Amino acid sequence: MQKFAGGIFVTGCAGFIGFHLSKRLLDEGFHVLGIDNINNYYDTKLKDDRLSILLKYPNFNFIKGSIENLELLESLFDQYDIEIVVNLAAQAGVRYSLKNPQVYIQSNLVGFANILDCCVKHQIKHLIYASSSSVYGNNKKMPFSVKDRVDNPVSLYGATKKANELLAYSYSHLYHLPSTGLRFFTVYGPWGRPDMAYYSFSNAIIKQEPIEVYNYGNMKRDFTYIEDIIESIYRLIKKGPPAKTESYNKIYNIGNNQPVQLTDFIKVLEEQLGKKAVMNLLPMQPGDVLETYADIEDLVNDINYKPITSVEEGIRKFVEWYKDYYKIS
């Protein structure tokens, strides 16, 4: 077994959140074992470029593979002295799940079940895993609270994340596996996902191509800057696992607690890019929700941190990175 002090296993390490978290942990002196299958859901060059940054760290080990491969996972848990697992590997995207449901079943359900089995077998001290605000579906009560019932996700992606929470609860209850689920709210920022609206909008606005704005722009999102997400996860890692009094299981919302109208968000993009958007206004799409709004009381109480980055500041930083990465003057 390879010993690596404070060993943390990050799945999906070449993804948006996985990359940022791995880099933060490496900067803080942790040893990180990362796994990613580098799939082609979006441009693999972006994933490779993220990974090239992580590979410069001597305290980083990378394995190319999928969490659906139980045999591979078991070999890694046998080979490395893993203390904490942060599962961020998943098939992302709401609309893509309408066309390719089987990919979500394999990655988000089979893969997550494999992670749970390995964590129990190897007595992992803390499993932290990505859930999503999508589990709330079209809940009418605002803001969304972790105490709300979430039995009606309106997308397959949201349904798989709800299933993850149920599986984690069962494993925590039956096998005393300490687990923490994180419901992320519309994460954005540098090194982000090209399939996300703010990213594709930027590309289209620069090229003066039309952008597709659903529900005629009448939607609100609790846009959350990537650094606020990473700070929250880092503090939860440092805080340690949930107590036995919480059935070894806890769920948090991580959002900016400040919904922004989609049309206002586009205006901020226009200001930072210095160009007007050509908007193609369209009706609501299947799987979309009207509004997301995070109640983060539990998060603030437990880690003494509240996401603070304004949309104006976050988009400015994203656009600076975007222009530099794509060499846009």
ChimeraX attribute file (.defattr): number of C-alpha atoms within 10 A of each C-alpha:
attribute: neighborCount
match mode: 1-to-1
recipient: residues
	/A:1	10
	/A:2	12
	/A:3	11
	/A:4	17
	/A:5	14
	/A:6	14
	/A:7	20
	/A:8	25
	/A:9	26
	/A:10	26
	/A:11	27
	/A:12	26
	/A:13	32
	/A:14	30
	/A:15	26
	/A:16	22
	/A:17	24
	/A:18	23
	/A:19	24
	/A:20	22
	/A:21	23
	/A:22	28
	/A:23	23
	/A:24	16
	/A:25	20
	/A:26	18
	/A:27	12
	/A:28	10
	/A:29	13
	/A:30	18
	/A:31	23
	/A:32	28
	/A:33	23
	/A:34	24
	/A:35	25
	/A:36	23
	/A:37	17
	/A:38	21
	/A:39	13
	/A:40	9
	/A:41	13
	/A:42	12
	/A:43	13
	/A:44	14
	/A:45	11
	/A:46	19
	/A:47	23
	/A:48	14
	/A:49	12
	/A:50	20
	/A:51	21
	/A:52	12
	/A:53	12
	/A:54	23
	/A:55	13
	/A:56	9
	/A:57	15
	/A:58	10
	/A:59	18
	/A:60	20
	/A:61	14
	/A:62	17
	/A:63	14
	/A:64	12
	/A:65	17
	/A:66	20
	/A:67	26
	/A:68	18
	/A:69	13
	/A:70	17
	/A:71	10
	/A:72	14
	/A:73	20
	/A:74	18
	/A:75	11
	/A:76	19
	/A:77	20
	/A:78	14
	/A:79	12
	/A:80	16
	/A:81	20
	/A:82	26
	/A:83	19
	/A:84	22
	/A:85	24
	/A:86	26
	/A:87	24
	/A:88	25
	/A:89	25
	/A:90	26
	/A:91	20
	/A:92	18
	/A:93	17
	/A:94	17
	/A:95	15
	/A:96	18
	/A:97	19
	/A:98	15
	/A:99	9
	/A:100	11
	/A:101	13
	/A:102	11
	/A:103	15
	/A:104	23
	/A:105	18
	/A:106	16
	/A:107	21
	/A:108	24
	/A:109	19
	/A:110	16
	/A:111	21
	/A:112	26
	/A:113	20
	/A:114	18
	/A:115	24
	/A:116	21
	/A:117	17
	/A:118	19
	/A:119	25
	/A:120	17
	/A:121	13
	/A:122	14
	/A:123	16
	/A:124	19
	/A:125	16
	/A:126	22
	/A:127	27
	/A:128	24
	/A:129	26
	/A:130	19
	/A:131	27
	/A:132	24
	/A:133	25
	/A:134	28
	/A:135	25
	/A:136	25
	/A:137	21
	/A:138	17
	/A:139	19
	/A:140	11
	/A:141	10
	/A:142	11
	/A:143	17
	/A:144	21
	/A:145	18
	/A:146	19
	/A:147	9
	/A:148	11
	/A:149	11
	/A:150	19
	/A:151	12
	/A:152	15
	/A:153	21
	/A:154	18
	/A:155	21
	/A:156	22
	/A:157	28
	/A:158	25
	/A:159	21
	/A:160	24
	/A:161	26
	/A:162	23
	/A:163	17
	/A:164	22
	/A:165	24
	/A:166	12
	/A:167	16
	/A:168	26
	/A:169	23
	/A:170	15
	/A:171	21
	/A:172	23
	/A:173	16
	/A:174	10
	/A:175	15
	/A:176	16
	/A:177	28
	/A:178	28
	/A:179	28
	/A:180	26
	/A:181	23
	/A:182	21
	/A:183	23
	/A:184	21
	/A:185	25
	/A:186	20
	/A:187	21
	/A:188	24
	/A:189	24
	/A:190	21
	/A:191	21
	/A:192	21
	/A:193	23
	/A:194	17
	/A:195	15
	/A:196	13
	/A:197	17
	/A:198	21
	/A:199	20
	/A:200	14
	/A:201	24
	/A:202	25
	/A:203	17
	/A:204	16
	/A:205	21
	/A:206	16
	/A:207	11
	/A:208	13
	/A:209	15
	/A:210	14
	/A:211	18
	/A:212	18
	/A:213	21
	/A:214	18
	/A:215	16
	/A:216	15
	/A:217	21
	/A:218	14
	/A:219	19
	/A:220	19
	/A:221	22
	/A:222	23
	/A:223	28
	/A:224	26
	/A:225	26
	/A:226	24
	/A:227	21
	/A:228	19
	/A:229	23
	/A:230	20
	/A:231	17
	/A:232	22
	/A:233	19
	/A:234	16
	/A:235	15
	/A:236	17
	/A:237	19
	/A:238	10
	/A:239	11
	/A:240	14
	/A:241	20
	/A:242	19
	/A:243	12
	/A:244	13
	/A:245	7
	/A:246	11
	/A:247	17
	/A:248	21
	/A:249	26
	/A:250	21
	/A:251	21
	/A:252	23
	/A:253	24
	/A:254	29
	/A:255	30
	/A:256	28
	/A:257	23
	/A:258	19
	/A:259	20
	/A:260	18
	/A:261	15
	/A:262	21
	/A:263	16
	/A:264	13
	/A:265	18
	/A:266	21
	/A:267	15
	/A:268	17
	/A:269	25
	/A:270	17
	/A:271	13
	/A:272	18
	/A:273	19
	/A:274	11
	/A:275	15
	/A:276	14
	/A:277	21
	/A:278	15
	/A:279	18
	/A:280	13
	/A:281	14
	/A:282	12
	/A:283	12
	/A:284	16
	/A:285	10
	/A:286	11
	/A:287	19
	/A:288	17
	/A:289	20
	/A:290	16
	/A:291	21
	/A:292	27
	/A:293	23
	/A:294	25
	/A:295	20
	/A:296	21
	/A:297	17
	/A:298	16
	/A:299	21
	/A:300	15
	/A:301	10
	/A:302	12
	/A:303	16
	/A:304	11
	/A:305	15
	/A:306	19
	/A:307	22
	/A:308	14
	/A:309	16
	/A:310	14
	/A:311	23
	/A:312	14
	/A:313	12
	/A:314	19
	/A:315	23
	/A:316	19
	/A:317	15
	/A:318	23
	/A:319	19
	/A:320	14
	/A:321	15
	/A:322	19
	/A:323	14
	/A:324	11
	/A:325	12
	/A:326	9
	/A:327	8
	/A:328	9
	/A:329	5
